[in-house]
Amino acid sequence: MNAITLEHITKTYNKGAVLAVDDVSFAVEKGEMFGIIGPDGAGKTSIFRILTTLLLADKGTATVAGYDVIKDFQKIRGIIGYMPGRFSLYQDLTVEENLNFFATVFGTSIDENYDQIKDIYVMLEPFKDRRAGKLSGGMKQKLALCCALIHKPEVLFLDEPTTGVDVVSRREFWDILKRLKAEGITILVSTSYMDEATLCDRIALMLGGKILSSDTPERVIKSYPEKLFAVKSSTMHALLKDLRANENVVQCYAAGEYIHFTLKEAGEANENILLKFLRDKHEKDLIFTETVPTVEDCFIRLLGKQDGGAGN
């Protein structure tokens, strides 16, 4: 049995004027970590709210642990943990008071389920008497996760849990998620950070309410059909303009310290023609190489197809 299923889910706002989720279907296996990857406004939060029984879809059906999100909403609320994108705990309560409150809501206690949260709580314990509103971003994140886990949920929903958090805290958080997955908890997580996609078992790339692609990160990357090139020089802005002006360049975009691009017609002859063209203009320090695509490159390619092909 799948832990989560969505079948043809559609959600609109403003009396149908805004299409937030457009005929989305996917399934998450029990014990899997599944990532929904996409920018703000892609429809990720609407899907999370539908699955956690906080929002009704206009069309389609969805289940969590075999329970229907409409008919069985009370059962679902007792077996899931939900960490929304915005910090939603009680700012004026201390760390310990927040944990005690959420444990009580679910009819349990910190002591009873301490083994479930101990790896996270040991990092919070020095601040247990501090008000939640006074915690750092990373500590707020860990407290919210503790509160979502305090009743031993079967399925954990994490909506952009690392947004706005420093790199070290992001890494620590994903280490925690790996341990939770190893304990058998099913995790559905959304993120706008493309580098986090490779940490999931499977991903769905989402944009404008639609799923553009869904598979393991490795297969998504292997499906990239063209040669991808990387280039840089000391005059990056001029280099980008020159590439975009070249009729054989299809997609062209900044990617860290490099510019990534593809060609309409690859092959050694065309590559050499472009290389000569660029060296004539940026002869001093040009670096030109073929590179391995990332999930972000795959997403940008799919975005370019949605926009009609250019993607420049």
RODO-176103 format. One line per 5 residues: their letters; for each residue z, y, x of N, C-alpha, C. Coordinates in steps of 0.2 Angstrom, whole numbers, plus 2048, in hexadecimal, padded with zeros to 3 digits. Layout:
a	Z Y X Z Y X Z Y X | ...
# end
This chain:
mnait	800 7FA 804 800 800 800 800 806 804 | 7FC 80B 803 7FC 811 806 802 815 804 | 804 819 809 80A 81D 808 808 824 804 | 802 826 805 7FF 82C 802 7F8 82B 800 | 7F6 82D 7FA 7EF 82D 7F8 7EE 833 7F4
lehit	7E8 836 7F5 7E5 83B 7F1 7DE 839 7EF | 7DC 83A 7E9 7D6 838 7E6 7D3 83E 7E2 | 7CE 841 7E5 7CA 847 7E2 7CF 84C 7E0 | 7D3 84E 7E4 7D8 854 7E2 7D4 85B 7E3 | 7D5 85E 7DE 7D2 865 7DE 7D8 86A 7DB
ktynk	7D8 870 7DE 7DD 875 7DC 7DA 87C 7DD | 7DB 880 7D8 7D9 887 7D8 7DE 88B 7D6 | 7DD 892 7D8 7E2 897 7D6 7DF 89C 7D2 | 7E3 8A1 7D0 7E0 8A7 7CC 7DB 8A5 7C7 | 7DD 8A0 7C3 7D9 89E 7BD 7D2 89B 7BF
gavla	7D2 898 7C5 7CC 895 7C7 7C8 899 7CC | 7CA 89F 7CD 7C6 8A3 7D2 7C6 8A1 7D9 | 7CC 89E 7DB 7CD 89C 7E2 7CD 895 7E2 | 7C9 892 7E6 7C9 88A 7E7 7CC 889 7ED | 7D3 886 7ED 7D7 885 7F2 7D6 87E 7F5
vddvs	7D5 879 7F1 7D4 872 7F3 7CE 86F 7EF | 7C9 86D 7F2 7C3 86B 7EF 7C1 864 7F0 | 7C3 860 7EB 7C1 859 7EA 7C3 855 7F0 | 7CA 855 7F2 7CC 852 7F8 7CF 84B 7F7 | 7CD 846 7FB 7CF 83F 7FA 7D1 83D 801
favek	7D7 83A 802 7D8 836 808 7DE 832 807 | 7E0 82D 80B 7E6 829 80B 7E9 829 812 | 7F0 828 811 7F4 828 817 7F8 821 817 | 7F7 81D 81C 7FA 816 81C 802 817 81D | 805 812 81B 80C 812 81C 80E 812 824
gemfg	812 816 826 814 816 82D 80F 81A 832 | 80A 81D 82F 805 821 832 807 828 833 | 805 82B 839 806 833 839 7FF 835 838 | 7FE 839 833 7F7 83C 831 7F7 843 831 | 7F3 846 834 7F2 84D 835 7ED 851 831
iigpd	7EE 856 82E 7E9 85A 82B 7E9 860 82F | 7E3 861 832 7E1 866 837 7DD 86C 834 | 7DF 872 834 7DB 877 832 7DE 87E 832 | 7DA 883 832 7DD 88A 832 7E1 88C 82C | 7E4 892 82C 7E7 894 826 7E2 895 820
gagkt	7E4 893 81A 7DF 894 815 7DB 88E 814 | 7DC 889 818 7D8 883 817 7D9 87F 811 | 7DF 87F 80E 7E1 87B 808 7E7 877 80A | 7EA 877 810 7EF 872 812 7F5 872 80E | 7F8 879 80D 7FE 879 80A 7FD 877 802
sifri	7F8 879 7FF 7F7 877 7F8 7F7 86F 7F8 | 7F4 86C 7FC 7F5 864 7FC 7FC 862 7FD | 800 865 802 807 863 803 80B 864 7FC | 80A 86A 7F9 80E 86C 7F3 80C 867 7ED | 806 865 7ED 804 860 7E8 807 859 7E9
lttll	807 857 7F0 80A 850 7F1 812 850 7F1 | 815 856 7F2 81C 857 7F1 81E 859 7EA | 81A 858 7E5 81B 859 7DE 81D 861 7DD | 81B 865 7E1 81D 86C 7DF 817 870 7DC | 811 86D 7DC 80B 870 7D9 807 86B 7D6
ladkg	804 86D 7D0 800 868 7CD 7F8 869 7CF | 7F5 864 7D0 7EE 865 7D1 7EA 866 7CB | 7E4 869 7CB 7E0 86A 7C5 7DC 864 7C3 | 7DA 860 7C9 7D7 859 7C7 7D9 854 7CD | 7D8 84E 7CB 7D9 849 7D0 7E0 846 7CF
tatva	7E1 841 7D3 7E8 83D 7D3 7EA 83C 7DA | 7F1 83C 7DB 7F4 83B 7E1 7FB 837 7E0 | 7FC 833 7E5 802 82F 7E5 806 82F 7EC | 80C 82E 7EC 810 82E 7F2 815 828 7F1 | 814 823 7F6 818 81D 7F6 817 819 7EF
gydvi	811 81A 7ED 80F 816 7E7 811 81A 7E0 | 814 81F 7E1 816 823 7DB 811 829 7DA | 810 82A 7D3 80B 82F 7D1 80F 836 7D2 | 80B 83B 7D4 80F 841 7D6 810 845 7CF | 80D 843 7CA 80F 846 7C3 814 842 7BF
kdfqk	813 83C 7BE 817 838 7BA 81D 836 7BD | 81D 835 7C4 823 833 7C8 826 838 7CC | 825 83E 7CB 827 844 7CF 82F 843 7D1 | 833 841 7CD 83A 841 7CF 83C 83B 7D4 | 838 836 7D3 839 830 7D8 836 833 7DF
irgii	831 836 7DF 82E 838 7E5 832 83D 7E9 | 835 842 7E5 83A 847 7E8 840 843 7EC | 842 83D 7EA 847 83A 7ED 846 836 7F3 | 83F 835 7F4 83D 831 7FA 839 834 7FF | 838 83B 7FE 834 83F 803 839 844 807
gympg	836 846 80D 839 84C 810 834 851 811 | 835 857 80F 830 85D 80F 832 862 814 | 82E 864 818 830 86A 81D 82A 86F 81C | 82B 874 817 825 879 816 824 87D 81C | 81E 880 81C 81C 885 822 821 88A 823
rfsly	823 88D 81E 828 893 81F 82F 890 81F | 833 893 823 83A 891 824 83E 892 81D | 840 88D 81A 843 88E 813 84A 88C 812 | 84D 88B 817 855 889 817 859 890 815 | 85F 88F 814 863 894 812 865 898 819
qdltv	863 89E 81A 864 8A2 820 86B 8A4 821 | 86F 8A5 81C 876 8A7 81C 87B 8A1 81D | 878 89B 81D 87C 895 81E 87C 893 825 | 881 890 828 880 88D 82F 87C 887 82F | 87B 885 835 877 87F 836 87A 879 832
eenln	881 878 834 885 873 830 885 873 829 | 886 879 826 886 87A 81F 87F 879 81C | 87A 87B 81F 873 879 81C 872 871 81C | 874 86E 821 874 866 821 878 863 81C | 87E 866 81C 883 863 817 880 864 810
ffatv	87D 86A 80E 87B 86B 808 875 867 806 | 870 866 80A 86A 861 809 86C 85A 808 | 871 858 80C 874 851 80C 877 850 805 | 87B 855 803 87E 855 7FC 879 854 7F6 | 874 858 7F7 86E 858 7F2 86C 851 7F1
fgtsi	86B 84E 7F6 868 847 7F6 86D 841 7F6 | 874 843 7F4 879 83F 7F3 87B 83B 7F9 | 87B 83E 7FF 87C 83B 805 881 83F 80A | 882 83E 810 885 842 814 883 842 81B | 885 847 820 882 846 827 885 840 82A
denyd	88B 83E 829 88E 839 82C 88A 832 82A | 888 832 824 885 82B 821 87E 82A 825 | 87B 830 826 874 82F 828 873 832 82F | 879 833 833 879 836 83A 873 833 83E | 873 82C 83E 86E 829 842 867 82B 841
qikdi	865 82D 83B 85F 830 839 85D 836 83D | 862 83B 83E 861 841 840 864 843 847 | 867 83E 84A 86B 83F 850 867 842 856 | 861 83F 857 85D 842 85D 85B 849 85C | 85B 84C 856 85A 853 855 860 857 854
yvmle	865 854 851 86B 857 850 86F 859 857 | 86E 854 85C 872 856 862 86F 85C 865 | 869 85E 864 866 864 866 869 86A 862 | 86B 869 85C 86D 86E 857 875 86F 858 | 878 86A 85A 87F 86A 859 883 870 85D
pfkdr	880 872 863 884 878 866 883 87E 861 | 87F 87E 85C 87E 884 858 880 883 851 | 884 87D 850 885 87B 849 889 880 845 | 88C 885 848 890 88A 844 88C 891 844 | 886 891 846 882 897 846 87E 897 840
ragkl	87D 89D 83D 879 89E 837 872 89C 838 | 86E 899 833 868 896 834 863 89C 836 | 864 8A2 833 860 8A8 834 860 8AA 83B | 865 8A8 83F 866 8AB 845 863 8A6 84B | 861 8A0 848 85E 89B 84D 857 89E 850
sggmk	855 89B 856 84F 89C 858 84A 898 854 | 843 89A 855 83E 896 851 83E 88F 852 | 83F 88C 859 83F 885 85A 845 882 857 | 84B 885 857 851 882 854 851 882 84C | 84E 887 849 84C 887 842 848 882 840
qklal	843 880 844 83F 87B 843 843 874 843 | 847 873 848 84B 86D 848 850 86C 842 | 853 872 840 857 872 83B 854 870 834 | 84E 873 833 84A 871 82D 848 86A 82D | 846 867 833 845 860 833 84B 85B 832
ccali	850 85D 835 857 85A 833 858 859 82C | 857 85F 828 859 85F 821 853 85B 81D | 84D 85B 820 848 857 81C 849 84F 81E | 84D 84D 823 84E 846 825 855 844 822 | 85A 848 820 861 846 81F 862 841 81A
hkpev	85D 83F 816 85D 83A 810 859 834 812 | 857 833 818 852 82E 81A 84C 82D 816 | 848 832 816 842 832 812 83D 82C 814 | 839 82A 80F 833 825 811 82D 829 814 | 82C 82F 811 826 832 813 828 83A 815
lflde	826 83C 81A 828 843 81D 821 847 81C | 822 84D 819 81D 852 819 81F 858 81D | 81B 85A 822 81C 85F 826 816 864 826 | 817 86A 823 811 86F 822 812 874 827 | 80D 873 82C 80D 878 832 814 879 835
pttgv	817 874 837 81E 874 83A 81F 878 840 | 819 879 844 81A 87C 84B 817 883 84B | 815 885 846 812 88C 846 817 891 848 | 815 895 84D 819 89A 850 81E 898 854 | 81E 892 856 823 88F 85B 821 88F 862
dvvsr	825 890 867 823 890 86E 820 889 870 | 81D 888 875 819 882 877 81E 87D 879 | 824 87E 87C 829 879 87E 82C 876 877 | 82D 87A 872 830 878 86C 82B 874 868 | 825 876 869 81F 872 865 81F 86B 868
refwd	820 86A 86F 81F 864 872 825 860 870 | 82B 863 870 831 85F 86E 831 85D 867 | 82E 861 863 82D 85F 85C 829 859 85B | 823 859 85E 81F 853 85E 822 84D 861 | 826 84D 866 829 848 869 82E 845 863
ilkrl	831 849 860 836 847 85A 832 843 855 | 82C 846 853 828 842 84E 825 83B 850 | 824 83B 857 822 834 859 828 82F 858 | 82E 831 859 834 82D 858 834 82B 851 | 833 830 84D 834 82F 845 82F 82A 843
kaegi	829 82B 846 823 826 844 825 81F 846 | 828 81E 84C 82A 818 84F 82F 814 84A | 833 818 847 838 816 842 835 814 83B | 82E 815 83A 82B 812 834 82A 818 82F | 82C 81E 831 82B 823 82C 824 826 82C
tilvs	821 826 826 81A 829 825 81A 830 825 | 816 833 829 816 83A 82A 80F 83D 829 | 80F 842 824 809 846 823 80B 84D 826 | 807 850 82B 808 856 82E 802 85A 82E | 803 861 82D 7FD 865 82D 7FE 86A 833
tsymd	7F9 86C 836 7F9 871 83C 7F3 875 83D | 7F3 87B 83F 7ED 87F 841 7EC 87E 849 | 7F0 87B 84C 7EF 87A 854 7EB 873 855 | 7E5 874 857 7E1 86F 858 7E3 86A 85D | 7E7 86C 862 7E9 867 867 7EE 862 865
eatlc	7F2 864 85F 7F7 85F 85C 7F3 85A 858 | 7ED 85A 857 7E9 855 853 7E9 84F 857 | 7E9 84F 85E 7E8 849 861 7EF 845 861 | 7F4 848 85F 7FB 844 85F 7FB 840 858 | 7F7 841 854 7F7 83D 84D 7F3 837 84E
drial	7F5 832 849 7F1 82C 849 7EA 82D 846 | 7EA 831 841 7E3 833 83E 7E4 83A 83C | 7DE 83D 83B 7DE 844 839 7D9 845 834 | 7DA 84B 830 7D4 84E 82C 7D3 855 82E | 7CD 856 82F 7CB 85D 831 7C9 861 82A
mlggk	7CD 866 829 7CC 869 822 7CB 871 823 | 7C6 873 81E 7C4 87A 81E 7C2 87C 817 | 7C4 881 815 7C2 884 80E 7C3 87F 809 | 7C9 87B 809 7CA 877 804 7C7 870 804 | 7C3 86F 809 7BF 868 80A 7C1 865 810
ilssd	7C1 85E 810 7C2 85A 816 7BB 859 819 | 7BA 85C 81F 7B4 85C 823 7B3 855 827 | 7B8 852 829 7B8 84C 82D 7BF 849 82D | 7BF 842 82D 7C6 83F 82D 7C5 838 831 | 7C9 837 836 7C9 831 83A 7CE 832 83F
tperv	7CF 82D 844 7D3 82E 849 7D1 834 84E | 7D5 837 851 7D3 83C 856 7CD 83A 85B | 7CE 834 85D 7CA 831 862 7C3 830 85F | 7C2 82E 859 7BC 82D 856 7B9 833 854 | 7BD 838 852 7BA 83F 850 7B7 842 856
iksyp	7BA 841 85C 7B7 844 862 7B1 840 864 | 7B1 839 864 7AB 835 866 7A5 836 861 | 7A6 839 85B 7A1 83A 856 79D 840 858 | 79F 844 85D 79C 84A 85F 795 848 862 | 790 84B 85E 789 848 860 785 84B 866
eklfa	787 851 868 783 854 86D 787 855 874 | 783 857 879 786 859 87F 789 85F 87E | 78F 860 881 793 866 880 794 869 887 | 792 86F 888 793 872 88F 798 877 88F | 79B 878 895 7A0 87E 896 79E 882 89C
vksst	79F 888 89B 79C 88D 8A0 7A1 893 8A1 | 7A2 896 8A7 7A6 89C 8A7 7A4 8A0 8AD | 7A6 8A6 8AD 7A4 8AB 8B3 7A9 8B0 8B3 | 7A9 8B5 8B7 7AE 8BB 8B7 7AC 8C0 8B2 | 7A6 8BF 8AF 7A4 8C4 8AA 7A3 8C0 8A3
mhall	7A8 8BE 8A0 7A8 8B9 89B 7A5 8BC 894 | 7A6 8C3 893 7A3 8C6 88D 79C 8C6 88E | 799 8C8 894 792 8C8 895 78F 8C2 894 | 792 8BD 897 790 8B6 897 78F 8B3 890 | 794 8B5 88C 794 8B3 885 78E 8B6 881
kdlra	78D 8BC 882 787 8C0 87F 780 8BD 882 | 780 8BB 888 77A 8B8 88B 778 8B1 888 | 77E 8AD 887 77D 8A6 884 77B 8A7 87C | 77E 8AC 879 77C 8AC 872 775 8AF 871 | 773 8B2 876 76C 8B5 875 767 8B0 877
nenvv	769 8AA 87A 764 8A5 87C 762 8A1 876 | 75B 8A0 875 759 89D 86F 75A 895 86F | 75C 892 875 75D 88B 875 765 88A 874 | 769 88F 874 770 88E 873 772 88D 86B | 775 888 869 777 887 862 77E 88A 861
qcyaa	783 887 863 78A 889 862 78C 88C 868 | 790 891 868 793 894 86E 799 898 86C | 79F 896 870 7A5 899 86E 7AA 899 874 | 7AF 89D 874 7B4 89D 879 7B9 897 878 | 7BA 894 87E 7BF 88E 87D 7C3 88E 884
geyih	7C9 892 883 7CD 893 889 7CA 897 88E | 7CA 895 894 7C7 899 899 7BF 898 89A | 7BC 893 896 7B5 892 896 7B2 894 88F | 7AB 894 88F 7A7 895 889 7A4 88E 888 | 7A5 88B 882 7A2 885 881 79B 886 87D
ftlke	796 882 87E 790 883 87A 78C 87C 87A | 787 87C 875 783 876 874 77C 879 874 | 777 875 875 770 877 876 76C 874 870 | 767 877 86E 762 874 869 75F 86E 86C | 75C 86F 872 759 86A 875 75C 869 87C
agean	760 864 87D 763 863 884 75E 85F 888 | 761 85C 88D 75C 859 892 75C 85D 898 | 75B 859 89E 75C 85D 8A4 757 863 8A5 | 751 863 8A3 74D 868 8A4 74F 86F 8A0 | 751 86E 89A 754 874 896 75B 876 899
enill	75F 871 89B 765 873 89E 764 877 8A5 | 75F 875 8A9 75E 879 8AF 75B 880 8AD | 757 880 8A8 754 887 8A6 759 88C 8A4 | 75E 889 8A0 764 88D 89E 768 88F 8A4 | 769 88A 8A9 76E 88B 8AE 76A 891 8B3
kflrd	764 891 8B4 761 896 8B8 761 89D 8B5 | 760 89D 8AE 761 8A3 8AA 768 8A6 8AB | 76D 8A2 8AB 774 8A4 8AB 775 8A6 8B3 | 773 8A3 8B7 774 8A4 8BE 771 8AB 8C1 | 76B 8AC 8BE 768 8B2 8BF 76C 8B8 8BD
khekd	770 8B7 8B8 774 8BD 8B5 77B 8BD 8B8 | 77D 8B7 8B9 785 8B6 8BB 785 8B2 8C2 | 781 8B4 8C7 780 8AF 8CC 786 8AE 8D1 | 78B 8B3 8D1 790 8B3 8D6 795 8AD 8D5 | 797 8AC 8CE 79D 8A7 8CD 79C 8A3 8C7
lifte	796 8A2 8C5 795 89E 8BF 797 896 8C0 | 79B 894 8BB 79C 88D 8BB 79A 88A 8B5 | 795 885 8B6 792 882 8B0 793 87A 8B0 | 795 877 8AB 796 870 8AB 796 86D 8A4 | 794 866 8A4 795 863 89D 79C 861 89D
tvptv	79F 861 896 7A6 860 895 7A7 85B 88F | 7AD 859 88F 7AF 854 88A 7B1 858 884 | 7AF 856 87E 7B1 85A 878 7B8 859 876 | 7BC 85D 873 7C2 85D 870 7C2 85D 868 | 7C7 85C 865 7C8 85C 85E 7C5 863 85C
edcfi	7C7 868 85F 7C6 86F 85E 7BE 870 85E | 7BB 86D 863 7B3 86D 863 7B0 86A 85D | 7B3 864 85B 7B0 861 855 7B1 865 84F | 7B7 868 84F 7B8 86C 849 7B3 872 849 | 7B2 875 84E 7AD 87B 84F 7A6 879 84D
rllgk	7A4 873 84F 79E 871 84E 79D 870 846 | 7A2 86D 843 7A2 86C 83C 7A2 872 838 | 7A6 877 83B 7A6 87E 838 79F 881 838 | 79B 880 83E 795 883 83F 790 880 839 | 790 879 838 78C 876 833 78D 879 82C
qdgga	794 87A 82B 796 87D 824 793 884 823 | 792 888 829 790 88E 829 788 88F 829 | 785 889 82A 77E 889 82A 77B 888 831 | 77F 886 836 77C 884 83C 77E 888 843 | 77E 88E 842 77E 892 848 784 892 84C
gn	78A 894 849 790 893 84B 792 898 851 | 78D 89C 853 78E 8A1 858 793 8A6 857
# end
